[in-house]
Amino acid sequence: MINTTRYNIDTCSMLVEFMTSVWTARKLDKSSTDELVQRKNAASKDAARVNKHLLAGRTELDGIIKHIGTLRNQYFYPKTLPWTDNGLRLLPTVSFMEFNQRMVAEEGIFWDLVNDFVAVYPSLITAQAMALGDMFDRADFPTPEDVRTKFAFHVNYIPVPTSGDFRVDIGNAAAQELKDKFEEFSATRVDAAMADVRKRLKEHLQRMSDRLTVDVVGGEARARVFHDSLLDTGLELCDSVKSLNLVGDQDLEAARKHLEKTITGLGAADLRKDVSVRTDVKKQVDSILSSMTW
């Protein structure tokens, strides 16, 4: 377990919370629910629920949903580390300025998309009268003003607490027990966060090793297919691991440097046209994999 006091996690990182909400455009249809329950002879009226998709067949909300999903999966998660089960994640202090600027820009894009949706929303209501048939009820659709309130985008930054934050006079023994439990919790969280960094690096190295393999079929060498992003993602990961290595793990840093040195300056075309280059890169990648205690 990592000694969190030694590595001063509270001074080299902060907690970040990213919360969003999008209008679901769904509404409980009570009459259809009652009809279904009766038709199926269900003993309880709660046996089923029929929810209307108010914008069935429309794609106007898809851009907003895709924007949030892409931001979470391709930026927010890669740039942060897991901390608690309630959504808080660990952000290295050195990454704050770049991270915050990016999130501010993404929030602007989010609200532009929302405003575009709200602008066309009234016309969508009219169009849905035909799409929903007898299930259409104008009262199910909130006003444009109310719809906008159903969208939200929040990024909150919180200091990482320390065991010294306990100030309640509960007796020396109880206070010490609380501190010990908190430090144990923090160390466990840091262990989990660093395990996450190692996992990211290991999975990409394994993917590289697999894709760079040259198979021999019927005496003929056949290189496996890979996307250009194999190298680009590797370099991005090297940058991320450098900032996310909050405890100064020397083995992890050595592996990161080894990978960075191996692929810097290389292009996907180099690996595709020169088997010897491809083989050497795979050899280096396999060497990193074997040298680490994952």
C-alpha positions in Angstrom: 0.0 0.0 0.0 1.3 3.5 -0.9 2.3 5.9 1.9 0.1 8.9 1.0 1.7 11.2 3.6 5.1 10.7 1.8 3.7 11.5 -1.6 1.6 14.5 -0.5 -1.4 13.6 -2.7 -3.3 16.6 -1.4 -0.7 19.1 -2.7 0.0 17.5 -6.1 -3.6 16.8 -7.0 -7.2 17.8 -6.6 -10.6 16.2 -6.9 -12.8 17.0 -9.9 -16.5 16.4 -10.3 -18.1 16.4 -13.8 -21.9 16.4 -13.9 -24.2 16.8 -16.8 -27.9 16.2 -17.5 -29.8 16.0 -20.8 -33.6 16.0 -21.3 -34.6 12.4 -21.8 -37.8 13.3 -23.8 -39.6 10.4 -22.2 -43.0 10.5 -20.4 -45.0 7.9 -18.6 -48.1 7.0 -20.5 -50.6 6.2 -17.8 -53.5 5.2 -20.0 -51.3 2.9 -22.1 -49.8 1.4 -19.0 -53.3 0.7 -17.6 -54.4 -0.9 -20.9 -51.3 -3.2 -20.9 -51.7 -4.3 -17.3 -55.4 -5.1 -17.9 -54.8 -6.9 -21.2 -52.1 -9.1 -19.6 -54.2 -9.8 -16.5 -51.5 -8.6 -14.2 -52.4 -8.7 -10.5 -50.5 -5.4 -9.7 -50.9 -2.2 -11.5 -47.1 -1.6 -11.0 -46.3 -4.7 -13.1 -45.5 -2.6 -16.2 -44.8 0.9 -17.3 -45.2 2.3 -20.7 -42.9 5.3 -21.4 -43.5 7.4 -24.5 -40.4 8.5 -26.4 -41.7 12.0 -27.2 -39.1 12.6 -29.9 -39.3 9.1 -31.4 -37.7 9.0 -34.8 -35.9 12.3 -34.3 -32.1 12.8 -34.0 -31.9 16.4 -32.7 -30.8 15.3 -29.2 -28.2 12.9 -30.5 -25.5 15.5 -31.0 -25.7 16.7 -27.4 -25.6 13.1 -26.0 -22.7 12.2 -28.3 -20.8 15.4 -27.3 -21.0 14.4 -23.6 -20.2 10.8 -24.2 -17.1 11.7 -26.3 -15.9 14.2 -23.7 -16.2 11.8 -20.8 -14.6 8.8 -22.6 -12.0 10.5 -24.7 -10.9 13.3 -22.4 -12.3 13.4 -18.9 -11.5 9.8 -17.9 -8.1 9.6 -19.6 -7.0 12.8 -18.0 -8.1 11.8 -14.4 -7.9 8.9 -12.0 -10.6 7.1 -10.1 -11.1 8.2 -6.5 -14.5 7.5 -5.1 -17.6 5.6 -6.2 -19.7 8.8 -6.3 -18.0 10.2 -9.4 -15.1 12.2 -7.9 -11.9 11.7 -9.7 -8.3 12.7 -9.1 -6.7 15.4 -11.3 -3.0 16.2 -11.1 -2.4 19.9 -10.2 0.0 20.3 -13.1 -2.8 19.5 -15.5 -5.3 21.9 -14.0 -4.9 24.9 -16.4 -5.0 22.8 -19.6 -7.8 20.7 -18.2 -9.9 23.6 -17.0 -9.5 25.5 -20.3 -10.6 22.4 -22.3 -13.6 21.9 -20.1 -14.7 25.5 -20.3 -14.4 25.3 -24.1 -16.4 22.0 -24.1 -19.1 23.6 -22.0 -19.4 26.4 -24.6 -19.9 23.8 -27.3 -22.5 22.0 -25.1 -24.6 25.1 -24.6 -24.4 25.9 -28.3 -25.8 22.5 -29.1 -28.5 23.0 -26.5 -29.5 26.4 -27.9 -29.7 24.9 -31.4 -32.0 22.2 -30.1 -34.2 24.6 -28.1 -34.5 26.8 -31.3 -36.0 23.9 -33.3 -37.9 22.3 -30.5 -41.3 24.0 -31.2 -41.3 22.6 -34.7 -40.5 19.1 -33.4 -43.6 19.1 -31.3 -45.8 19.6 -34.4 -43.9 16.9 -36.2 -44.4 14.4 -33.4 -48.2 14.7 -33.6 -48.0 12.3 -36.6 -45.2 10.2 -35.3 -46.9 9.4 -32.0 -50.4 9.0 -33.4 -53.0 8.5 -30.7 -50.2 8.6 -28.0 -49.6 12.3 -28.8 -50.6 14.7 -26.1 -49.5 18.3 -26.4 -49.4 18.6 -22.6 -46.6 16.0 -22.4 -44.2 18.5 -24.0 -42.7 21.2 -21.7 -42.2 24.7 -22.9 -38.9 25.6 -24.6 -38.0 27.6 -21.5 -38.6 24.5 -19.3 -36.8 22.2 -21.7 -33.6 24.3 -21.4 -33.6 23.9 -17.6 -33.4 20.1 -18.0 -29.8 20.5 -19.4 -26.8 21.0 -17.2 -23.0 21.1 -17.4 -21.0 21.4 -14.2 -17.3 21.0 -13.4 -16.4 21.3 -9.7 -12.9 21.3 -8.2 -12.4 20.1 -4.6 -9.2 20.0 -2.5 -8.1 16.5 -1.5 -8.8 16.1 2.2 -6.1 15.0 4.6 -6.2 13.2 7.9 -5.3 16.6 9.6 -8.8 17.9 8.6 -10.4 16.2 11.6 -11.0 19.0 14.1 -13.9 17.7 16.1 -13.1 17.1 19.8 -14.0 13.5 20.1 -11.1 12.4 22.4 -7.6 11.5 21.4 -8.2 7.8 20.9 -11.2 8.3 18.7 -9.5 11.1 16.7 -6.5 8.9 16.2 -8.7 6.0 15.0 -10.4 8.3 12.5 -7.1 9.5 11.2 -5.8 6.0 10.8 -9.0 5.0 9.0 -8.8 8.0 6.7 -5.2 7.4 5.9 -6.0 3.8 5.1 -8.8 4.9 2.8 -6.6 7.4 1.1 -3.8 4.9 0.6 -6.3 2.4 -0.8 -7.7 5.0 -3.2 -4.2 6.0 -4.4 -3.4 2.3 -4.9 -6.5 1.9 -7.0 -5.7 5.1 -9.0 -2.2 4.0 -9.8 -3.4 0.5 -10.7 -5.7 2.3 -13.2 -2.7 4.1 -14.8 -0.8 0.8 -15.0 -3.8 -0.9 -16.6 -4.1 1.8 -19.2 -0.4 1.4 -20.2 -0.5 -2.4 -20.1 -3.6 -2.7 -22.3 -2.2 -0.3 -24.9 1.2 -2.2 -24.9 -0.6 -5.5 -25.3 -2.7 -4.0 -28.2 0.5 -2.7 -29.8 2.2 -6.1 -29.4 -0.8 -7.9 -31.0 -1.2 -5.5 -33.9 2.5 -5.4 -34.7 2.8 -9.2 -34.9 3.8 -10.6 -38.3 2.1 -13.9 -38.9 3.6 -16.6 -41.1 0.9 -18.3 -43.2 1.9 -20.9 -45.7 5.5 -19.7 -45.6 4.4 -16.1 -46.3 4.8 -13.2 -43.8 1.5 -11.4 -43.2 1.4 -8.3 -41.2 -1.7 -7.6 -39.1 -3.8 -4.6 -39.7 -3.7 -1.6 -37.4 -5.0 1.9 -37.4 -2.8 5.0 -37.5 -4.1 5.9 -34.0 -2.0 3.0 -32.5 1.0 5.3 -32.4 -0.9 8.6 -31.8 -2.7 7.0 -28.8 0.5 5.7 -27.5 2.2 9.1 -27.5 -0.9 10.6 -25.9 -0.8 7.9 -23.2 2.9 8.7 -22.5 1.9 12.3 -21.8 -1.0 11.3 -19.6 1.0 8.7 -17.6 3.7 11.4 -16.9 1.2 13.7 -15.2 -0.9 10.9 -13.7 2.1 9.2 -11.9 1.3 11.1 -8.7 3.5 8.8 -6.5 6.6 9.0 -8.6 6.5 5.3 -9.5 10.0 4.8 -11.0 9.1 1.6 -12.8 6.1 3.2 -14.4 8.1 6.2 -15.4 10.8 4.0 -16.9 8.2 2.1 -18.9 6.7 5.3 -20.1 10.0 6.7 -21.2 10.9 3.5 -23.0 7.7 3.5 -25.0 8.0 7.2 -25.7 11.5 6.8 -27.0 10.5 3.8 -29.1 7.6 5.4 -31.0 8.6 9.1 -31.1 9.3 10.1 -34.7 7.7 7.0 -36.1 4.8 7.0 -38.5 2.3 4.4 -39.2 3.6 4.2 -42.8 7.1 3.3 -41.4 5.7 0.3 -39.6 3.6 -0.9 -42.6 6.4 -0.7 -45.3 9.4 -1.9 -43.2 9.0 -5.3 -41.5 12.3 -4.8 -39.7 11.1 -1.6 -38.1 7.8 -3.2 -37.2 9.6 -6.2 -35.6 11.9 -4.0 -33.6 9.1 -1.9 -32.2 7.2 -5.0 -31.2 10.4 -6.3 -29.5 10.7 -3.1 -27.5 7.0 -3.2 -26.6 7.3 -6.8 -25.4 10.4 -5.8 -23.4 8.4 -3.2 -21.6 5.6 -5.6 -20.9 8.0 -8.2 -19.5 10.0 -5.8 -17.4 7.0 -4.5 -15.4 5.3 -6.0 -12.4 1.7 -5.3 -13.4 
